[in-house]
Amino acid sequence: VQLVESGGGLVQPGESLILSCAASGFTFSSYAMRWYRQAPGKERELVAHISITGVVRNYADSVKGRFTISRDNARNTVYLQMTSLKFEDTAVYYCNNPSRDIWGQGTQVTVSS
């Protein structure tokens, strides 16, 4: 049972990134999925949630209109498309299966000029 994030990096304000999370060891298409983030010295924050079919998507107010969560059940992958990145988006981003409490190792996103 595993979640593996990728796609993080160093970007300038206003730029974009796409994070990916590859799932294995469970029936990916049967579970809702989430992205969280944790900035230095702060608590882990729920960023986005997507339902099993992808029809229901919810976002933190801080990222609404800038981030998009999506999933490809054929590829067992969930994505987080991040646009108009801000300094305050700097954090480690984690993929999560909330029902099974499965977490990835995280991927660092740094927004800096």
Buried (B, 14 or more C-beta within 10 A) or exposed (E): EEBBBBBBEEBEEEEEBEBBBBBEEBEBEEBBBBBBBBBEEEEBBBBBBBEBEBEEBBBBEEBEEBBBBBBEBEEBBBBBBBBEBEEEBBBBBBBBBBEEEBBBEBBEBBBEE
